[in-house]
Amino acid sequence: MAGKSNCRTNCDLCGHYAYDEEEECYFCDMNLDEDEMMRFLTGSNDNCHYFQLYDEYAVVRHQM
């Protein structure tokens, strides 16, 4: 489900927050229910249980 978000605390750092080049906006690629989507769209999603820190260097550190 796609939608713009104003939540800067979690979404910008989340691995599930992706950019759609065709729509030119960011969206959460998790299957959110109606209440979760409303919190996502209003930016009051401070306590998202889908949040997963995006760490692009995790694989490299694991290989060392």
mmCIF file of the C-alpha atoms, coordinates in Angstrom:
data_MODEL
# 
_entry.id   MODEL 
# 
loop_
_atom_site.group_PDB 
_atom_site.id 
_atom_site.type_symbol 
_atom_site.label_atom_id 
_atom_site.label_alt_id 
_atom_site.label_comp_id 
_atom_site.label_asym_id 
_atom_site.label_entity_id 
_atom_site.label_seq_id 
_atom_site.pdbx_PDB_ins_code 
_atom_site.Cartn_x 
_atom_site.Cartn_y 
_atom_site.Cartn_z 
_atom_site.occupancy 
_atom_site.B_iso_or_equiv 
_atom_site.pdbx_formal_charge 
_atom_site.auth_seq_id 
_atom_site.auth_comp_id 
_atom_site.auth_asym_id 
_atom_site.auth_atom_id 
_atom_site.pdbx_PDB_model_num 
ATOM 1  C CA . MET A 1 1  ? 0.000  0.000   0.000   1.00 0.00 ? 1  MET A CA 1 
ATOM 2  C CA . ALA A 1 2  ? 1.501  3.280   -1.019  1.00 0.00 ? 2  ALA A CA 1 
ATOM 3  C CA . GLY A 1 3  ? 1.313  6.655   0.622   1.00 0.00 ? 3  GLY A CA 1 
ATOM 4  C CA . LYS A 1 4  ? 3.373  9.668   1.517   1.00 0.00 ? 4  LYS A CA 1 
ATOM 5  C CA . SER A 1 5  ? 4.518  10.113  5.062   1.00 0.00 ? 5  SER A CA 1 
ATOM 6  C CA . ASN A 1 6  ? 5.690  12.890  7.325   1.00 0.00 ? 6  ASN A CA 1 
ATOM 7  C CA . CYS A 1 7  ? 7.058  10.605  10.038  1.00 0.00 ? 7  CYS A CA 1 
ATOM 8  C CA . ARG A 1 8  ? 10.728 11.414  10.272  1.00 0.00 ? 8  ARG A CA 1 
ATOM 9  C CA . THR A 1 9  ? 11.510 9.469   13.414  1.00 0.00 ? 9  THR A CA 1 
ATOM 10 C CA . ASN A 1 10 ? 11.136 5.909   12.155  1.00 0.00 ? 10 ASN A CA 1 
ATOM 11 C CA . CYS A 1 11 ? 10.206 5.722   8.487   1.00 0.00 ? 11 CYS A CA 1 
ATOM 12 C CA . ASP A 1 12 ? 13.291 7.429   7.062   1.00 0.00 ? 12 ASP A CA 1 
ATOM 13 C CA . LEU A 1 13 ? 15.516 4.866   8.777   1.00 0.00 ? 13 LEU A CA 1 
ATOM 14 C CA . CYS A 1 14 ? 13.321 1.839   8.137   1.00 0.00 ? 14 CYS A CA 1 
ATOM 15 C CA . GLY A 1 15 ? 14.236 -0.949  5.709   1.00 0.00 ? 15 GLY A CA 1 
ATOM 16 C CA . HIS A 1 16 ? 10.590 -1.187  4.620   1.00 0.00 ? 16 HIS A CA 1 
ATOM 17 C CA . TYR A 1 17 ? 10.453 2.469   3.503   1.00 0.00 ? 17 TYR A CA 1 
ATOM 18 C CA . ALA A 1 18 ? 11.043 2.449   -0.253  1.00 0.00 ? 18 ALA A CA 1 
ATOM 19 C CA . TYR A 1 19 ? 10.976 4.962   -3.088  1.00 0.00 ? 19 TYR A CA 1 
ATOM 20 C CA . ASP A 1 20 ? 8.650  4.438   -6.045  1.00 0.00 ? 20 ASP A CA 1 
ATOM 21 C CA . GLU A 1 21 ? 10.201 6.067   -9.115  1.00 0.00 ? 21 GLU A CA 1 
ATOM 22 C CA . GLU A 1 22 ? 6.968  5.957   -11.136 1.00 0.00 ? 22 GLU A CA 1 
ATOM 23 C CA . GLU A 1 23 ? 4.911  7.706   -8.421  1.00 0.00 ? 23 GLU A CA 1 
ATOM 24 C CA . GLU A 1 24 ? 7.917  9.777   -7.262  1.00 0.00 ? 24 GLU A CA 1 
ATOM 25 C CA . CYS A 1 25 ? 7.176  9.270   -3.585  1.00 0.00 ? 25 CYS A CA 1 
ATOM 26 C CA . TYR A 1 26 ? 8.160  7.105   -0.652  1.00 0.00 ? 26 TYR A CA 1 
ATOM 27 C CA . PHE A 1 27 ? 5.917  4.336   0.654   1.00 0.00 ? 27 PHE A CA 1 
ATOM 28 C CA . CYS A 1 28 ? 5.868  1.597   3.246   1.00 0.00 ? 28 CYS A CA 1 
ATOM 29 C CA . ASP A 1 29 ? 6.101  -1.779  1.523   1.00 0.00 ? 29 ASP A CA 1 
ATOM 30 C CA . MET A 1 30 ? 4.535  -3.653  4.445   1.00 0.00 ? 30 MET A CA 1 
ATOM 31 C CA . ASN A 1 31 ? 0.930  -4.789  4.218   1.00 0.00 ? 31 ASN A CA 1 
ATOM 32 C CA . LEU A 1 32 ? -0.580 -2.233  6.624   1.00 0.00 ? 32 LEU A CA 1 
ATOM 33 C CA . ASP A 1 33 ? -4.117 -2.515  7.937   1.00 0.00 ? 33 ASP A CA 1 
ATOM 34 C CA . GLU A 1 34 ? -6.475 0.463   7.853   1.00 0.00 ? 34 GLU A CA 1 
ATOM 35 C CA . ASP A 1 35 ? -5.456 1.891   11.243  1.00 0.00 ? 35 ASP A CA 1 
ATOM 36 C CA . GLU A 1 36 ? -1.736 1.458   10.578  1.00 0.00 ? 36 GLU A CA 1 
ATOM 37 C CA . MET A 1 37 ? -2.078 3.133   7.184   1.00 0.00 ? 37 MET A CA 1 
ATOM 38 C CA . MET A 1 38 ? -3.853 6.112   8.765   1.00 0.00 ? 38 MET A CA 1 
ATOM 39 C CA . ARG A 1 39 ? -1.021 6.504   11.297  1.00 0.00 ? 39 ARG A CA 1 
ATOM 40 C CA . PHE A 1 40 ? 1.526  6.170   8.464   1.00 0.00 ? 40 PHE A CA 1 
ATOM 41 C CA . LEU A 1 41 ? -0.173 8.835   6.336   1.00 0.00 ? 41 LEU A CA 1 
ATOM 42 C CA . THR A 1 42 ? -0.636 11.288  9.225   1.00 0.00 ? 42 THR A CA 1 
ATOM 43 C CA . GLY A 1 43 ? 2.917  10.858  10.484  1.00 0.00 ? 43 GLY A CA 1 
ATOM 44 C CA . SER A 1 44 ? 1.865  9.683   13.950  1.00 0.00 ? 44 SER A CA 1 
ATOM 45 C CA . ASN A 1 45 ? 3.572  6.342   13.464  1.00 0.00 ? 45 ASN A CA 1 
ATOM 46 C CA . ASP A 1 46 ? 6.157  6.740   16.234  1.00 0.00 ? 46 ASP A CA 1 
ATOM 47 C CA . ASN A 1 47 ? 5.714  3.226   17.564  1.00 0.00 ? 47 ASN A CA 1 
ATOM 48 C CA . CYS A 1 48 ? 5.526  1.097   14.394  1.00 0.00 ? 48 CYS A CA 1 
ATOM 49 C CA . HIS A 1 49 ? 5.929  -2.618  15.124  1.00 0.00 ? 49 HIS A CA 1 
ATOM 50 C CA . TYR A 1 50 ? 7.163  -3.226  11.541  1.00 0.00 ? 50 TYR A CA 1 
ATOM 51 C CA . PHE A 1 51 ? 10.146 -0.903  11.999  1.00 0.00 ? 51 PHE A CA 1 
ATOM 52 C CA . GLN A 1 52 ? 13.409 -2.531  11.000  1.00 0.00 ? 52 GLN A CA 1 
ATOM 53 C CA . LEU A 1 53 ? 16.555 -0.428  11.021  1.00 0.00 ? 53 LEU A CA 1 
ATOM 54 C CA . TYR A 1 54 ? 18.027 -0.242  7.523   1.00 0.00 ? 54 TYR A CA 1 
ATOM 55 C CA . ASP A 1 55 ? 21.710 -0.980  7.876   1.00 0.00 ? 55 ASP A CA 1 
ATOM 56 C CA . GLU A 1 56 ? 23.410 -1.367  4.520   1.00 0.00 ? 56 GLU A CA 1 
ATOM 57 C CA . TYR A 1 57 ? 26.697 -2.381  6.176   1.00 0.00 ? 57 TYR A CA 1 
ATOM 58 C CA . ALA A 1 58 ? 25.267 -5.253  8.240   1.00 0.00 ? 58 ALA A CA 1 
ATOM 59 C CA . VAL A 1 59 ? 26.236 -7.848  5.630   1.00 0.00 ? 59 VAL A CA 1 
ATOM 60 C CA . VAL A 1 60 ? 29.779 -6.513  5.393   1.00 0.00 ? 60 VAL A CA 1 
ATOM 61 C CA . ARG A 1 61 ? 30.242 -6.569  9.169   1.00 0.00 ? 61 ARG A CA 1 
ATOM 62 C CA . HIS A 1 62 ? 28.880 -10.121 9.250   1.00 0.00 ? 62 HIS A CA 1 
ATOM 63 C CA . GLN A 1 63 ? 31.428 -11.290 6.667   1.00 0.00 ? 63 GLN A CA 1 
ATOM 64 C CA . MET A 1 64 ? 34.400 -9.934  8.613   1.00 0.00 ? 64 MET A CA 1 
# 
